[in-house]
Amino acid sequence: MVVYGDLQSGNCLKVKLILSFLGIEHQWIHVNILENETKTPEFLTINPNGKIPAVVLDNGCTLCESNAILGYFAEGTDFLPNDRYNKAKVYEWLFFEQYSHEPYIAVARFIQKYQGMPESRVDEFNSLQAGGNKALALMDVQLSKTAFLVGDRPTIADIALYAYTHVAGEGGFNLSHYPNVQRWIISIAAIDGYVGMS
């Protein structure tokens, strides 16, 4: 199995984490998005959308979109509940991550960390702060009630949200305002098999 990604990307870190937590062997091929390596004809045969992460399974089939990849590998493991309601709650958080979290926190981080805050994007960066802080506040409320986002054990909801939350400071977000999120970040990093961004 081959995974194409960049470990500075939260979306790619999600895949690295689930594979590491589950002890699934794989080859990791680094892809540099800033050098347009996702736009080459070779890569576009793997993911026509030109984005990472992308996985080529042992049988040659491909999987793209980080949260879909999480769902594939988590099926039948403790990282995805069997209970119908709790499984739906996991997917609720996955959709939340893509629509209410990542568009603010990941984009603000990209502008500040990767682009060095160009003048042309300062207003956009500032406009992202409210949405990102709203997402963090919602997570903090949930994590005041449960150890993880869906109950007392980690699921792919936690992996998905952890990826960009733990580096939210690189996008201008102050995590000290969210003590339950901070506690949860420590809990994720303590799971056997944890790997960080590198």
N, C-alpha and C positions, 0 to 999 in steps of 0.2 A: 504494500500500500504506500502511496506517495501523497504527501501533503505539500501544497504550494502555499507559502505564506511569509509574513514578516512579523516577527515577535514583538515589534514595537507597536503593532496594530492590535487593538483590543479584540477585534473580530477574529483575528488569527489566534490570539492567545486563548480564546474560548476553546478552540479545537485542540490546541496543545494541552490544555488543562484536562479536558475530558479523556483524551488518549492516555495521558500520564496517570491520571487517577485510576483508570481502568487497566493500566499496564498493557496497552495495545501497542505492539511494535509497528513502527512506520519509518519511512524515510522523509525527512523534512528538506524541502528545497526552498531556499530563500529567494523571494521575488521582491524587487525594489520598485515600488509604485512611482517614486519620484523620478525614476529613469525610464518610465513608461514600459517596464518589462511585462506589464499585464496587457499591453496593446500589440504584442508581437503576433504574427500569424500562428506561431506554434502554441502560444498560450491561449489564443482565442479558439483553438480547436478543443481546448479543455473547458474553458468557460467563455462562451461567446459574449457574455456581458462584460468581460475584461476586468473582473474584480477578484480579489483574494479574500478569504481562503478558498481553495478548491482542493478536492480530494479525488484521487483516482484509486478506486478499490482494486483489490486483487483480481477481480474478474474483468477489469477494464472499464467498468461503469464509473461515471463521475457524479460527484455531489458538490453543489455550491450553496451559498448562503449559510452563514455561520450557525444560525439557530436551527436550520434544517439539519445540518451536520450533527449538531448536539443531539437532536431528537433521534437521529438514526443510531448513533452509538450508545445512547442511554437506554434505548428500548430493551426491556428485560433485565435492567440493572436497578440498583437502589437509587440511582440518580433520576429516575422517572417513576413516580408512583403507579401502582396497579389500579388503585382506587380511581374510579371515573371522575369524581369531583376534584380530587386533589391533582390529578393529571391535568384537568382543565385549568386549575389555578396556576399550575406551572406554565402552561401555554399562555395564560393571561399575562403573566409577568414577561414572557418572551415577546409578546406583542407590545407590551408597555415599553420594553427596552428599545424596540425598533422605532416606535412612533413618538414616545414621550420622553425618552432618556438620551439615546444615542444621537439624535439630530441636534441636540443642544450641547451635551457634554463632549462628545467625540469631535464635533465640528469646532467648538471653541478650543479644544486641545490642539487640533490640527493647525488652526490659525496661529496659535501662540507658540507651540512647540516646533512644528514642522516648517511653518512659513515665517516665523519670527515677527509676527504682528505687523504685516504691511499696512501702511496708512490707508490703503483702499479697503481694508477689511476691519478697521477698528470699530466702526459703527455696527457692523454685523456681529462682531465679537461681543460688544456690549449688549446687543439685543438678545443674545443667546443666554445671558446670565439668569434671567427670570425663569425661563423654562427649565433650565438645568437645576436651579435651586428648588423649583417646585417638585421635580422628579426625586431629588434627594430627600426632600421633606416627606414625601409620600412613602419612600422606602424606610425612612427613620421611624415613622409611625408604625408601620407593619413590624419592623424589627424591635419595637418596644414591647410587642405582644408575643412574638415567636423568635426562637433562636435563629432560624433561617427564614427565607421568604415564604416557604410553604411548610410550616411545621417545625419539627425539632431535628430534622436531618437535611443535609445539603442536597439540592437537586440541580438540574441544568438551569433552572431559573437563577440560582445563585451564581453559577458560572457565568451566565450571560451578563448579569448585572455587575458582577465583580470586575469584569474586564476593563471597562472604562471608568467605573466608580473609583477604583483604588488609585487611579492616576488623575482624578478630576482636578486636583490642585494644579496640574499642568495646563488646565483650561481656565484657571482663575477662580475656581470654586473652593471655598473654605470648609473643609470637612470637619473642622472643630465645632461647627454649628450642628453637627449630626452625630451625637455620641453613640447612638445605637448602630449607625452605619460603621463607625470606626471600630466598634467591638466586633461586628460581623466581618469586617475586612481581616481582622486578626484571626478569626475563626476559620475563614477560608484558607488563609496562608498556612494554617496548622494541619490541614488535611494531608494524609500520607500521599506522596507522589506530587506534591505541589511544585510547580515551576513558575518562575516569574518572567517578566519581560527581559529580554537580553539582546 
